[in-house]
Amino acid sequence: MLQGLINDFERTRQQRELAAIKANPRAHRNTMIWSEKGLRWRYFEAKNGRGQTVHFCWSTTRNAAGWFCTWREVHYKNGTAKRFDFRFRKSRKRCREIAEARRQKALAS
């Protein structure tokens, strides 16, 4: 019963956010609500100076505002991971190029 109530609150929140996104997609380009297909992504992998695995990711599906996303994901030795440095672009190809440039920069250092 409690889970049903929480799900209703979440659904209502998402409907409000989707209405705001449709009204002004540019202002909400960094939303983490994805299209009906959900979030799908690809990544390049590298190691950092601490021996941690770093994924330079980009989305292959648009978010609800119509933007593609690129980010870095660090996988720590204790098994946890952290995503950060999000950037949003209209072009999937441009997001892939950003991820590749980040990887090349990491490999060079």
N, C-alpha and C positions, 0 to 999 in steps of 0.2 A: 504494500500500500504506500509506504513512504517512497519507495523507488519510483512508483507511478507518478507521485506528486513532483518529485525531482525532475523526472522526464518531461512532465508538462511545463514546468518552469523553463527548462532548457529549450524546449520547442518554441515557447512563446518568445524567449530572448532571441533565438535565431530568426524568427519571423520578423521581429522588430528590426533586427540588424539588416536582414535582407531588404526590407522596405527602404531603409536609409541608404543602402548600397545602390539600389535601383534609382533612387532620387539623385544621387551624386556619386558615380563610380570612381571618379578621380580622387575625391577626398577620402574614399574608403579603400584605396588600392591595396593597402597592407592588411586587409582582413585575412583571417585564418579560416574562414568558411570557404569550402571548396565547392566546385560544381557537383552535379549529380553523380559524376563518375568517381568522386572522391579524390584524394591526393595520390598521385603517382609521380615517381621521381627516378632519376638516374644520378650516378655520382662517379667522380674520379677519386682515387685513393692515393694517399701519401702518408709518410711517417714524419712526425715533427722531431725536434731535437731531444725531446724527453722519451722518445720511443713509443709515443701514443699514435694510434691510427687516426688520421684526419680524412673525412669525406668532404669533398667539395661538390655539393648537390645542386640540382636544378629540377624544377617541376616540369612534368610533361603535360599536365592538365592546368587549366586556368582556375584561378580562385573565383569566387562569386562576382567580383567586380570586373573580371575579364583580364587579369594580369597574371603573368608567370612569375615564379619566385626562384631565387637562388640563395643558398645559405651554406655555412660551414657547420660541420658536425664533428666534435672531438669525442673519441671513444677512449675513456680512461682505463688504466690497467685494472682497476677494481670492478670493471664490468658496466659502469654507468656511462652515459653519453650526455652531451650538452649541445644544443643547437643554438647558433647565434649568428650575427652579422647578416641579417636578412636584407635582400634587395629585390625590388619588383620592377619588371620590365614588360612591355607589351609583346616582345618577340621571344619565342622559345629559343631560337638560335642565339640571340644576344645573351640570354641567361646561360646557355651552354658555353659560350665564349668567355663569359665572366668566370665561370667555374674552372675552365681550362687555364685561364690566366692566373687565377689564384693558385692552382696546383703547380704551375710552372714556377711561380714566385716561391712557393714553399720548397720545391725541389732544389732551387738555386741557392737557398740559404742554408 
